[in-house]
Amino acid sequence: MAKRSCFYIPLLILIIFTAGRAQAQYDKQQFFYRGQHLLFEGRYQQAIENFNKLIQLDPNLHEAYFFRGIGKYNLGDFLGAKADFDKAIGIHPIFTLAYHYRAITHSRLGDYEKALHDLREAIDLRPGYNGLYFSRGVTYLLSQQFKLAEEDFNRFIRHEPRVSEAYLNRGACYLYLKDTVKALHDYETAILLNKFDPEGYIRRARVYAMQEDYSSALEDLDQALSLAPDNSFAYFNRALIRYNSNDLSGALSDLEQVLTDDPGNALTLYNRALIRTQIGDYNNALEDYDRVISINPGNVLAYYNRAALFIQMERYKDALRDYDKAIELYPDFANAYMNRSYVKNRMGLFASAELDYNVAQNKVNEYKMRLGDTTYSAFADTTQRFDRLLALDAEFAKKDFNNELLQYRDVDIRLKPLYKLLAGPTDNVMALERRYYYEDLEKFMLGQSIPVHLFSNEPEVDPDQLNFQKEQVESLIRGGDGTADLYFLRGILDFQSKLFNASLASYNEAVGRDPGNVFYYINRAALQSEMIDFISSMENNVQILTLDEAGTARTRVQEQGRREYDYSGAIEDLEKAASLAPDFAYVYYNLGNLYCLSGDFPRSITNYSRSIELYPYLAEAYYNRGLIQIYLKDKEKGCMDISTAGELGIKDAYSVIKKFCVTEQ
């Protein structure tokens, strides 16, 4: 579900070059101008590559780290951005903008104390820079210091009275401070300043709904959707309004629209389950509750309401299990004890039912005695309904849905593939100082009859060229020049033609003729691994490192008659390669992959780390190690590795960061 950030970040037009900068080398200035232009165009990955080159030219250019940090921030790589802002401040300790943007980054990471510290530093350096008060107001708002947030927005608005976002944020402060009159006034002002921004209408509709002015709320949400027909948040809010107006079919239609965009949106599924139950669509309601619980197994209300649905379906054993779980999660849930007592009576468990009834009454009496104690659980309040639709900011939504409309999709995050020698032209355009040079590899490649290079992904090869090369190699072998290298080349060409068994036979012949050649073992191991992947894909039984939106990671096997696959032969080949070439980085990278596929994650990480020690610019090793660390719940390290992979050119890194390393505010 798309949600708008409450930060107002004006287009950054930087930086005044000092007299010293004017005397800098021309190529540095060109990198600066090109990088800024790429940022303004939203081509953030290209901008990062540009600033990488600038940093290589001069590692002490604080602006280069700053701009690269902005690129990473806009790609959702907040940890990577913070590291770059740290570097900029380390080089230039009075760089106000770096403090400002690092503060915003801290806020996005949920570390409000550090954000406020950076903003204080920035304000001390430039007290007249009004944008700092806006950002600090946002940080105070996010950390629920509403009066302080209001004061900062007041100051900002005095100097910048036409920024609609400031009124939206101050209105939110007033709403949390229970002043709906001021909140409504600010939202109206925001709409006057920007009539084409749906956010103002959505916010104002929320206030109208609180005042039970549902017709005005519907008008505002209709207007918001006319401006932004794909705004899921507006549909969600309109569903609540329609429900409260007894338009159940309209509410369902809006929830369906939300789920079209976000099929695993937990809060929407929960609300749809409640409405489906009310209209008697029990089977579909049950399916919705099942999905909510699979997303958020700690949600007490989902168990409680699913149990009530089971009662209506006369599935008393299932209802009993759900009430058991609800009570396990919230032992003070008086209604759950009361309802469980009813279920037990229906099942003939009369003594146990009476015990539950007595516990419920005791909970209620204790609750009544402690009504002034806000820490006491509201679940003991039997006057409260627990089958109402939940709004985004409702009490239980905060508790059980983390104040977010959780999105949940299984996402297949595949490891970057193994390296092997293949025929084809290289597209390696890496700067010389970052290029990996391994003397034995260079000599081996130069000594072959056809051009071969080290690849991870298979290169595009002209089939006619491939057939011509195969004829060349076969002719040499038939002519009696049956060297090990020729069999190795035949293995490569057969592999690229998807003739896996023939390729394996050729690699075996090559190894038999020259058992001391490290590259033969590397390719044979890669072939064995890819044969397993091919066979398993044909059987729909593919092992994938799977991460989901809720932050859970696991190895999943998609299966139709599950089989276990044995990577030990490939691992044995690579261990042999490591003994022959203990300083060759790609051997350890490949071992990292195979140990991961075998489920041995500690060894996998150890091997990726060794490959990085030998070659610090091996982007795929950072990427794969990062995925595994996220899987193992070491998210900070994992996300930093993914960030480094993105910095080194892995485009997929930023989509992973957005899915698993970002806590939306």
C-alpha positions as CSV (number, residue, x, y, z in Angstrom):
1,M,0.0,0.0,0.0
2,A,1.5,3.3,-1.1
3,K,2.1,5.6,1.8
4,R,3.4,9.1,1.6
5,S,6.5,10.0,3.6
6,C,5.9,12.9,5.9
7,F,9.3,14.4,5.2
8,Y,9.5,17.5,3.1
9,I,12.8,17.3,1.2
10,P,13.2,20.2,-1.3
11,L,15.0,19.5,-4.5
12,L,18.7,19.7,-3.5
13,I,20.7,22.0,-5.7
14,L,24.2,21.8,-4.5
15,I,27.0,22.7,-4.0
16,I,28.8,26.0,-4.2
17,F,32.3,25.2,-5.3
18,T,34.9,27.0,-3.3
19,A,37.9,28.7,-4.8
20,G,39.9,25.6,-4.1
21,R,37.3,23.5,-6.0
22,A,37.5,25.9,-9.0
23,Q,41.1,24.9,-9.3
24,A,40.3,21.2,-9.0
25,Q,40.8,18.9,-11.9
26,Y,38.4,19.3,-14.8
27,D,37.4,15.6,-14.7
28,K,36.3,15.8,-11.0
29,Q,34.0,18.7,-11.8
30,Q,32.6,16.8,-14.7
31,F,31.9,13.9,-12.4
32,F,30.2,16.2,-10.0
33,Y,28.0,17.8,-12.6
34,R,27.1,14.5,-14.2
35,G,26.3,12.9,-10.9
36,Q,24.1,15.7,-9.8
37,H,22.3,15.6,-13.1
38,L,21.7,11.9,-12.7
39,L,20.3,12.5,-9.2
40,F,17.9,15.1,-10.5
41,E,16.7,12.8,-13.2
42,G,16.1,10.0,-10.7
43,R,18.7,7.7,-12.2
44,Y,20.1,6.9,-8.8
45,Q,22.1,3.7,-9.6
46,Q,23.9,5.5,-12.4
47,A,24.6,8.4,-10.1
48,I,26.1,6.1,-7.5
49,E,28.4,4.5,-10.1
50,N,29.4,8.1,-11.1
51,F,30.3,9.1,-7.5
52,N,32.1,5.8,-7.0
53,K,34.5,6.9,-9.7
54,L,34.8,10.3,-8.2
55,I,35.7,8.8,-4.8
56,Q,38.3,6.7,-6.5
57,L,39.8,9.8,-7.9
58,D,39.8,11.6,-4.6
59,P,38.8,9.6,-1.4
60,N,38.6,12.9,0.6
61,L,35.8,14.6,-1.3
62,H,33.1,14.9,1.3
63,E,30.5,16.1,-1.2
64,A,31.0,12.9,-3.2
65,Y,30.1,10.7,-0.2
66,F,27.2,13.1,0.5
67,F,25.7,12.8,-3.0
68,R,26.3,9.1,-3.1
69,G,24.4,8.9,0.2
70,I,21.5,10.8,-1.4
71,G,21.4,8.3,-4.2
72,K,21.3,5.4,-1.8
73,Y,18.6,7.1,0.3
74,N,16.4,7.5,-2.7
75,L,16.8,3.8,-3.5
76,G,15.7,2.9,0.1
77,D,19.2,1.9,1.2
78,F,19.2,3.8,4.5
79,L,22.0,2.0,6.1
80,G,24.2,2.6,3.1
81,A,23.2,6.2,3.0
82,K,24.0,6.7,6.7
83,A,27.5,5.2,6.2
84,D,28.1,7.7,3.4
85,F,26.8,10.6,5.5
86,D,29.1,9.4,8.3
87,K,32.0,9.5,6.0
88,A,31.1,13.0,4.7
89,I,30.9,14.4,8.3
90,G,34.1,12.6,9.3
91,I,35.9,14.5,6.5
92,H,34.1,17.8,7.0
93,P,32.7,18.0,10.5
94,I,30.7,21.3,9.9
95,F,28.8,20.1,6.8
96,T,25.3,21.1,7.8
97,L,23.5,19.3,4.9
98,A,25.1,16.0,5.8
99,Y,23.9,16.3,9.4
100,H,20.4,17.2,8.0
101,Y,20.2,14.2,5.7
102,R,21.8,11.8,8.2
103,A,19.1,12.9,10.7
104,I,16.4,12.1,8.1
105,T,18.0,8.8,7.5
106,H,18.1,8.0,11.3
107,S,14.4,8.8,11.4
108,R,13.6,6.4,8.6
109,L,15.6,3.8,10.5
110,G,13.5,4.5,13.6
111,D,16.4,5.9,15.7
112,Y,14.8,9.2,16.7
113,E,17.3,10.0,19.4
114,K,20.2,10.1,17.0
115,A,18.1,12.0,14.5
116,L,17.3,14.7,17.0
117,H,21.0,14.9,18.0
118,D,22.0,15.4,14.3
119,L,19.3,18.1,13.9
120,R,20.5,19.9,17.0
121,E,24.0,19.9,15.5
122,A,22.7,21.2,12.2
123,I,20.6,23.9,13.8
124,D,23.6,25.1,15.8
125,L,25.6,25.4,12.5
126,R,22.8,27.0,10.6
127,P,20.0,28.3,12.8
128,G,18.4,30.2,10.0
129,Y,17.9,27.2,7.8
130,N,14.1,26.5,8.1
131,G,14.1,23.1,6.5
132,L,15.8,21.8,9.7
133,Y,12.8,22.8,11.8
134,F,10.5,20.9,9.4
135,S,12.6,17.8,9.7
136,R,12.9,18.0,13.4
137,G,9.1,18.5,13.6
138,V,8.7,15.3,11.7
139,T,11.1,13.5,14.0
140,Y,9.2,14.7,17.1
141,L,6.0,13.6,15.4
142,L,7.3,10.1,14.7
143,S,8.6,9.8,18.3
144,Q,5.2,11.0,19.6
145,Q,6.5,14.2,21.1
146,F,3.5,16.1,19.7
147,K,3.8,19.5,21.4
148,L,7.5,19.8,20.4
149,A,6.5,18.8,16.9
150,E,3.8,21.5,16.8
151,E,6.3,24.1,17.9
152,D,8.7,23.3,15.2
153,F,6.0,23.3,12.5
154,N,4.8,26.6,13.8
155,R,8.2,28.1,13.3
156,F,8.6,26.6,9.9
157,I,5.1,27.9,8.8
158,R,5.9,31.4,10.0
159,H,8.8,31.5,7.5
160,E,7.4,29.2,4.8
161,P,3.6,29.6,4.9
162,R,2.9,28.0,1.5
163,V,4.2,24.5,2.0
164,S,1.2,22.2,2.2
165,E,3.1,19.3,3.8
166,A,3.8,21.4,6.9
167,Y,0.0,21.9,7.4
168,L,-0.6,18.1,6.9
169,N,2.0,17.3,9.5
170,R,0.9,19.9,12.0
171,G,-2.7,18.7,11.5
172,A,-1.5,15.2,12.5
173,C,0.0,16.7,15.7
174,Y,-3.3,18.4,16.5
175,L,-5.2,15.1,15.8
176,Y,-3.0,13.2,18.2
177,L,-3.5,16.0,20.7
178,K,-7.3,15.6,20.4
179,D,-7.8,19.0,18.8
180,T,-9.9,18.1,15.8
181,V,-10.9,21.8,15.1
182,K,-7.3,22.8,14.6
183,A,-6.5,19.6,12.7
184,L,-9.5,20.3,10.3
185,H,-8.3,23.8,9.8
186,D,-4.8,22.7,8.9
187,Y,-6.1,20.1,6.5
188,E,-8.3,22.6,4.8
189,T,-5.3,25.0,4.4
190,A,-3.2,22.2,2.9
191,I,-6.0,21.5,0.4
192,L,-6.2,25.2,-0.5
193,L,-2.5,25.3,-1.1
194,N,-2.5,22.1,-3.2
195,K,-5.8,21.1,-4.6
196,F,-4.3,18.3,-6.6
197,D,-2.7,16.4,-3.7
198,P,-5.0,13.5,-2.6
199,E,-3.4,13.4,0.8
200,G,-5.2,16.5,2.1
201,Y,-8.6,15.1,1.2
202,I,-7.8,11.7,2.8
203,R,-6.7,13.4,6.0
204,R,-9.7,15.7,6.2
205,A,-12.0,12.7,5.5
206,R,-10.5,11.0,8.6
207,V,-11.6,14.0,10.7
208,Y,-15.1,14.1,9.2
209,A,-15.4,10.4,10.0
210,M,-14.4,11.0,13.6
211,Q,-17.2,13.6,13.7
212,E,-19.5,10.9,12.1
213,D,-20.0,13.2,9.1
214,Y,-19.8,10.3,6.7
215,S,-21.3,12.1,3.7
216,S,-18.5,14.7,3.8
217,A,-15.9,12.0,4.4
218,L,-17.1,10.1,1.3
219,E,-17.0,13.3,-0.8
220,D,-13.4,13.9,0.2
221,L,-12.4,10.3,-0.5
222,D,-14.1,10.3,-3.8
223,Q,-12.2,13.4,-4.7
224,A,-8.9,11.8,-3.6
225,L,-9.6,8.8,-5.8
226,S,-10.4,11.0,-8.7
227,L,-6.9,12.5,-8.4
228,A,-5.2,9.2,-7.6
229,P,-7.3,6.3,-8.8
230,D,-4.6,3.8,-7.6
231,N,-4.4,5.1,-4.0
232,S,-5.0,2.0,-1.9
233,F,-5.1,4.0,1.3
234,A,-8.0,6.0,0.1
235,Y,-9.9,2.9,-0.9
236,F,-9.2,1.4,2.5
237,N,-10.5,4.5,4.3
238,R,-13.6,4.7,2.1
239,A,-14.3,1.0,2.9
240,L,-14.5,2.0,6.6
241,I,-16.8,4.9,5.9
242,R,-19.1,2.8,3.7
243,Y,-19.2,0.1,6.3
244,N,-20.2,2.7,9.0
245,S,-22.8,3.9,6.6
246,N,-24.2,0.3,6.3
247,D,-23.0,0.0,2.7
248,L,-21.5,-3.4,3.1
249,S,-21.3,-4.2,-0.6
250,G,-19.5,-0.9,-1.2
251,A,-17.1,-1.6,1.7
252,L,-16.3,-5.0,0.3
253,S,-15.8,-3.6,-3.2
254,D,-13.2,-1.1,-1.8
255,L,-11.4,-3.7,0.2
256,E,-11.3,-5.9,-2.9
257,Q,-9.6,-2.9,-4.7
258,V,-7.0,-2.7,-2.0
259,L,-6.3,-6.4,-2.2
260,T,-6.0,-6.2,-6.0
261,D,-2.9,-4.1,-5.4
262,D,-1.7,-5.7,-2.2
263,P,-3.1,-9.3,-2.1
264,G,-1.5,-10.1,1.3
265,N,-2.5,-6.9,3.1
266,A,-3.3,-8.2,6.6
267,L,-5.4,-5.5,7.9
268,T,-7.6,-5.4,4.8
269,L,-8.0,-9.2,4.9
270,Y,-9.0,-9.0,8.5
271,N,-11.7,-6.4,7.8
272,R,-12.9,-8.3,4.8
273,A,-13.2,-11.4,7.0
274,L,-15.4,-9.5,9.5
275,I,-17.8,-8.3,6.7
276,R,-17.9,-11.7,5.0
277,T,-18.9,-13.2,8.4
278,Q,-21.7,-10.6,8.8
279,I,-23.2,-11.4,5.3
280,G,-22.9,-15.2,5.9
281,D,-20.0,-15.9,3.5
282,Y,-18.4,-18.2,6.1
283,N,-16.0,-20.2,3.9
284,N,-14.4,-17.1,2.4
285,A,-14.3,-15.4,5.7
286,L,-12.5,-18.4,7.2
287,E,-9.9,-18.3,4.3
288,D,-9.3,-14.6,5.1
289,Y,-8.7,-15.3,8.8
290,D,-6.4,-18.1,7.9
291,R,-4.3,-15.8,5.8
292,V,-4.2,-13.1,8.5
293,I,-3.0,-15.6,11.1
294,S,-0.3,-17.0,8.8
295,I,1.0,-13.4,8.4
296,N,0.6,-12.4,12.0
297,P,0.4,-15.4,14.3
298,G,0.3,-13.2,17.4
299,N,-2.9,-11.4,16.5
300,V,-5.3,-12.2,19.3
301,L,-8.4,-10.7,17.5
302,A,-8.0,-12.9,14.5
303,Y,-8.1,-16.0,16.7
304,Y,-11.0,-14.6,18.7
305,N,-13.2,-13.8,15.7
306,R,-12.2,-16.9,13.8
307,A,-13.4,-18.9,16.9
308,A,-16.8,-17.1,16.7
309,L,-17.0,-18.0,13.1
310,F,-16.3,-21.7,13.9
311,I,-19.1,-21.6,16.4
312,Q,-21.5,-20.4,13.7
313,M,-20.2,-23.3,11.5
314,E,-20.7,-25.7,14.6
315,R,-17.0,-26.6,14.4
316,Y,-16.6,-26.5,18.2
317,K,-13.2,-28.2,18.4
318,D,-11.7,-25.6,16.1
319,A,-13.4,-22.8,18.1
320,L,-12.0,-24.2,21.3
321,R,-8.4,-24.3,19.8
322,D,-8.8,-20.6,18.8
323,Y,-10.0,-19.5,22.1
324,D,-7.2,-21.4,23.8
325,K,-4.8,-19.5,21.6
326,A,-6.4,-16.1,22.2
327,I,-6.2,-16.7,26.0
328,E,-2.6,-17.8,25.7
329,L,-1.8,-14.6,24.0
330,Y,-3.9,-12.4,26.4
331,P,-4.6,-14.1,29.7
332,D,-6.9,-11.2,30.8
333,F,-9.3,-11.6,27.8
334,A,-12.5,-12.0,29.7
335,N,-14.7,-12.4,26.7
336,A,-12.5,-15.3,25.4
337,Y,-13.0,-17.1,28.7
338,M,-16.8,-16.5,28.5
339,N,-17.1,-17.7,25.0
340,R,-14.8,-20.7,25.7
341,S,-17.2,-21.6,28.5
342,Y,-20.0,-21.6,26.0
343,V,-18.1,-23.8,23.6
344,K,-17.2,-26.3,26.4
345,N,-20.9,-26.5,27.4
346,R,-21.8,-27.3,23.8
347,M,-19.1,-30.1,23.9
348,G,-20.4,-31.5,27.2
349,L,-17.3,-30.3,29.2
350,F,-19.5,-28.8,32.0
351,A,-17.0,-28.7,34.8
352,S,-14.3,-27.0,32.7
353,A,-17.0,-24.6,31.3
354,E,-17.9,-23.5,34.8
355,L,-14.3,-22.9,35.6
356,D,-13.9,-20.7,32.6
357,Y,-17.1,-18.8,33.5
358,N,-15.8,-18.1,37.0
359,V,-12.4,-16.9,35.6
360,A,-14.2,-14.6,33.3
361,Q,-16.3,-13.1,36.1
362,N,-13.2,-12.6,38.3
363,K,-11.4,-10.8,35.4
364,V,-14.4,-8.5,34.9
365,N,-14.6,-7.7,38.6
366,E,-10.9,-7.0,38.8
367,Y,-11.1,-4.8,35.7
368,K,-14.0,-2.8,37.2
369,M,-12.0,-2.2,40.4
370,R,-9.0,-0.9,38.3
371,L,-10.7,1.2,35.7
372,G,-8.4,4.1,36.4
373,D,-5.3,2.0,35.8
374,T,-4.6,2.5,32.1
375,T,-2.0,-0.3,32.2
376,Y,-4.6,-2.9,32.9
377,S,-5.7,-4.9,29.9
378,A,-8.7,-3.6,28.1
379,F,-9.4,-7.2,27.0
380,A,-11.1,-7.7,30.3
381,D,-13.7,-5.1,29.4
382,T,-16.8,-7.2,28.4
383,T,-18.6,-4.1,27.2
384,Q,-16.2,-3.6,24.3
385,R,-16.9,-5.1,20.9
386,F,-14.0,-7.0,19.3
387,D,-15.6,-7.6,15.9
388,R,-15.4,-4.0,14.6
389,L,-13.5,-3.1,11.6
390,L,-10.0,-1.9,12.4
391,A,-8.8,1.5,11.2
392,L,-5.1,2.0,10.5
393,D,-4.6,3.9,13.8
394,A,-6.9,1.9,16.0
395,E,-5.6,0.7,19.3
396,F,-5.5,-2.9,18.3
397,A,-4.1,-2.1,14.9
398,K,-1.2,-0.5,16.6
399,K,-0.7,-3.5,18.9
400,D,-1.3,-6.3,16.5
401,F,-0.6,-4.9,13.0
402,N,2.4,-2.8,14.0
403,N,0.5,0.4,13.0
404,E,0.9,-0.6,9.4
405,L,-1.2,-2.3,6.7
406,L,1.2,-5.2,6.5
407,Q,2.0,-6.4,3.1
408,Y,2.9,-10.0,2.8
409,R,4.1,-11.7,-0.3
410,D,6.5,-14.6,-0.6
411,V,9.4,-13.3,-2.7
412,D,11.8,-15.6,-4.3
413,I,15.3,-14.1,-3.7
414,R,17.7,-16.2,-5.7
415,L,21.4,-16.3,-5.0
416,K,23.7,-14.8,-7.7
417,P,24.9,-17.8,-9.7
418,L,28.3,-19.6,-9.6
419,Y,31.2,-18.5,-11.7
420,K,32.6,-20.7,-14.4
421,L,34.7,-20.4,-17.6
422,L,32.6,-20.0,-20.7
423,A,33.1,-19.2,-24.3
424,G,32.1,-15.7,-25.3
425,P,33.1,-12.1,-25.3
426,T,33.7,-10.4,-22.0
427,D,31.8,-7.3,-21.1
428,N,34.1,-6.5,-18.1
429,V,34.3,-2.7,-18.1
430,M,35.4,-2.4,-14.5
431,A,38.1,0.1,-13.7
432,L,41.6,-1.3,-13.7
433,E,42.1,-0.7,-10.0
434,R,39.0,-2.8,-9.2
435,R,39.5,-5.5,-11.7
436,Y,40.4,-8.9,-10.3
437,Y,43.7,-10.2,-11.6
438,Y,44.7,-13.8,-11.0
439,E,47.8,-14.7,-12.9
440,D,47.1,-18.4,-13.4
441,L,43.6,-17.6,-14.7
442,E,45.0,-15.0,-17.2
443,K,47.6,-17.5,-18.4
444,F,45.0,-20.3,-18.7
445,M,42.6,-18.2,-20.7
446,L,45.3,-16.9,-23.1
447,G,46.4,-20.5,-23.8
448,Q,43.0,-21.7,-25.1
449,S,42.2,-22.4,-28.7
450,I,38.9,-20.3,-28.4
451,P,38.3,-17.2,-26.3
452,V,37.0,-18.1,-22.8
453,H,36.4,-15.8,-19.9
454,L,35.1,-16.1,-16.3
455,F,31.3,-15.5,-16.1
456,S,28.6,-15.7,-13.6
457,N,25.6,-15.2,-15.8
458,E,25.8,-17.0,-19.2
459,P,26.9,-14.6,-22.0
460,E,24.9,-14.1,-25.2
461,V,26.5,-16.3,-27.8
462,D,25.7,-16.6,-31.5
463,P,24.6,-20.2,-32.0
464,D,26.4,-20.3,-35.4
465,Q,29.6,-19.2,-33.7
466,L,29.1,-21.8,-31.0
467,N,28.7,-24.6,-33.6
468,F,31.7,-23.3,-35.5
469,Q,33.8,-23.4,-32.3
470,K,32.6,-27.0,-31.5
471,E,33.6,-28.1,-35.0
472,Q,37.1,-26.5,-34.4
473,V,37.5,-28.4,-31.1
474,E,36.2,-31.7,-32.5
475,S,38.5,-31.4,-35.4
476,L,41.5,-30.9,-33.2
477,I,40.5,-33.9,-31.0
478,R,40.0,-36.1,-34.0
479,G,43.4,-35.1,-35.3
480,G,45.0,-36.6,-32.3
481,D,45.6,-33.4,-30.4
482,G,43.6,-34.7,-27.5
483,T,44.9,-32.5,-24.8
484,A,43.1,-32.0,-21.5
485,D,42.3,-28.4,-22.4
486,L,40.6,-29.5,-25.6
487,Y,38.3,-31.8,-23.7
488,F,37.7,-29.0,-21.2
489,L,36.7,-26.7,-24.0
490,R,34.4,-29.3,-25.5
491,G,32.8,-29.5,-22.0
492,I,32.3,-25.8,-22.0
493,L,30.7,-25.8,-25.5
494,D,28.4,-28.7,-24.7
495,F,27.4,-27.0,-21.5
496,Q,26.4,-23.9,-23.4
497,S,24.4,-26.0,-25.8
498,K,22.6,-27.6,-22.7
499,L,24.1,-31.0,-23.4
500,F,24.8,-31.6,-19.7
501,N,25.7,-35.3,-19.8
502,A,28.1,-34.8,-22.7
503,S,29.6,-31.8,-20.9
504,L,30.2,-33.9,-17.7
505,A,31.9,-36.6,-19.7
506,S,34.2,-34.1,-21.3
507,Y,35.1,-32.5,-17.9
508,N,35.7,-36.0,-16.5
509,E,38.1,-36.7,-19.3
510,A,39.9,-33.4,-18.8
511,V,40.3,-34.0,-15.1
512,G,41.5,-37.6,-15.7
513,R,44.2,-36.2,-18.1
514,D,45.2,-33.3,-15.9
515,P,44.1,-33.8,-12.3
516,G,46.0,-30.7,-11.1
517,N,44.1,-28.1,-13.0
518,V,42.0,-26.0,-10.7
519,F,39.7,-24.6,-13.5
520,Y,38.5,-28.0,-14.5
521,Y,37.2,-28.7,-11.0
522,I,35.5,-25.2,-10.8
523,N,33.6,-25.8,-14.1
524,R,32.7,-29.4,-13.2
525,A,31.3,-28.3,-9.9
526,A,29.3,-25.6,-11.5
527,L,28.0,-28.0,-14.1
528,Q,26.9,-30.5,-11.4
529,S,25.1,-27.8,-9.5
530,E,23.3,-26.5,-12.6
531,M,22.3,-30.1,-13.5
532,I,20.6,-30.4,-10.1
533,D,18.9,-27.0,-10.6
534,F,17.7,-28.1,-14.0
535,I,16.4,-31.5,-12.8
536,S,14.7,-30.0,-9.8
537,S,13.0,-27.2,-11.9
538,M,11.6,-29.9,-14.2
539,E,10.1,-31.6,-11.2
540,N,8.8,-28.3,-9.7
541,N,10.9,-29.1,-6.7
542,V,13.2,-26.1,-6.5
543,Q,14.9,-25.0,-3.3
544,I,14.8,-21.2,-3.0
545,L,16.0,-18.8,-0.3
546,T,12.6,-17.2,0.4
547,L,12.1,-13.9,2.3
548,D,8.7,-12.4,3.1
549,E,7.5,-8.9,3.7
550,A,7.0,-9.4,7.4
551,G,10.8,-9.9,7.8
552,T,10.7,-13.7,7.9
553,A,13.2,-15.6,5.9
554,R,13.3,-19.3,5.2
555,T,14.5,-21.9,2.8
556,R,11.4,-23.2,1.0
557,V,11.1,-26.1,-1.3
558,Q,8.4,-25.9,-3.9
559,E,7.4,-29.5,-4.1
560,Q,5.4,-32.0,-5.9
561,G,6.8,-35.2,-4.3
562,R,9.8,-33.8,-2.6
563,R,13.3,-35.1,-3.3
564,E,16.5,-34.2,-1.6
565,Y,19.3,-33.2,-3.9
566,D,22.9,-33.9,-3.1
567,Y,25.5,-31.2,-3.8
568,S,28.4,-33.1,-2.2
569,G,30.0,-34.0,-5.5
570,A,30.1,-30.4,-6.5
571,I,31.4,-29.3,-3.1
572,E,34.1,-32.0,-3.2
573,D,35.3,-30.6,-6.6
574,L,35.4,-27.1,-5.2
575,E,37.2,-28.1,-2.0
576,K,39.8,-29.8,-4.3
577,A,40.0,-26.5,-6.3
578,A,40.6,-24.6,-3.0
579,S,43.5,-26.9,-2.1
580,L,45.0,-26.3,-5.6
581,A,44.5,-22.6,-5.6
582,P,44.0,-21.4,-2.0
583,D,44.2,-17.7,-3.0
584,F,41.6,-17.8,-5.8
585,A,38.6,-15.7,-4.7
586,Y,36.0,-17.3,-7.0
587,V,36.5,-20.8,-5.6
588,Y,35.3,-19.6,-2.2
589,Y,32.4,-17.6,-3.7
590,N,31.2,-20.8,-5.4
591,L,31.7,-22.8,-2.2
592,G,29.6,-20.2,-0.4
593,N,26.7,-20.9,-2.9
594,L,26.9,-24.6,-2.7
595,Y,27.0,-24.7,1.1
596,C,24.0,-22.4,1.1
597,L,22.1,-24.7,-1.2
598,S,23.0,-27.6,1.1
599,G,21.7,-25.7,4.1
600,D,25.1,-25.2,5.8
601,F,24.8,-21.4,6.3
602,P,27.8,-20.9,8.7
603,R,30.2,-22.5,6.2
604,S,28.5,-20.6,3.4
605,I,29.2,-17.2,5.2
606,T,32.7,-18.3,6.0
607,N,33.4,-18.9,2.3
608,Y,31.8,-15.7,1.1
609,S,33.9,-13.8,3.7
610,R,37.1,-15.5,2.4
611,S,36.2,-14.6,-1.2
612,I,35.7,-11.0,-0.1
613,E,39.1,-10.9,1.8
614,L,40.8,-12.0,-1.4
615,Y,38.8,-9.7,-3.7
616,P,37.0,-6.8,-1.8
617,Y,35.0,-5.8,-5.0
618,L,33.3,-9.2,-5.5
619,A,29.7,-7.7,-5.5
620,E,27.9,-11.1,-5.8
621,A,29.6,-12.3,-2.6
622,Y,28.3,-9.4,-0.6
623,Y,24.8,-9.8,-2.1
624,N,24.6,-13.6,-1.3
625,R,26.2,-13.2,2.1
626,G,23.7,-10.4,2.8
627,L,20.7,-12.6,1.9
628,I,21.9,-15.4,4.2
629,Q,22.5,-13.0,7.1
630,I,19.0,-11.6,6.7
631,Y,17.7,-15.2,6.7
632,L,19.6,-15.8,9.9
633,K,18.0,-12.7,11.5
634,D,21.2,-10.7,11.5
635,K,19.5,-8.0,9.5
636,E,21.8,-5.1,10.1
637,K,24.9,-7.0,8.8
638,G,22.9,-8.5,6.0
639,C,21.5,-5.1,4.9
640,M,24.9,-3.5,5.0
641,D,26.2,-6.3,2.7
642,I,23.3,-5.8,0.3
643,S,24.0,-2.1,0.4
644,T,27.7,-2.7,-0.5
645,A,26.5,-5.0,-3.4
646,G,24.3,-2.2,-4.7
647,E,27.2,0.2,-4.5
648,L,29.3,-2.2,-6.5
649,G,26.7,-2.5,-9.2
650,I,24.2,-5.2,-8.3
651,K,20.9,-3.7,-9.5
652,D,18.8,-6.2,-7.6
653,A,20.2,-5.0,-4.3
654,Y,17.9,-2.1,-4.0
655,S,14.7,-4.0,-4.5
656,V,15.9,-6.4,-1.7
657,I,16.7,-3.4,0.5
658,K,13.3,-1.9,0.0
659,K,11.6,-5.2,0.9
660,F,13.6,-6.3,3.9
661,C,15.7,-3.5,5.2
662,V,13.3,-0.6,5.4
663,T,10.9,0.1,8.2
664,E,8.3,2.4,6.8
665,Q,7.3,5.3,8.9
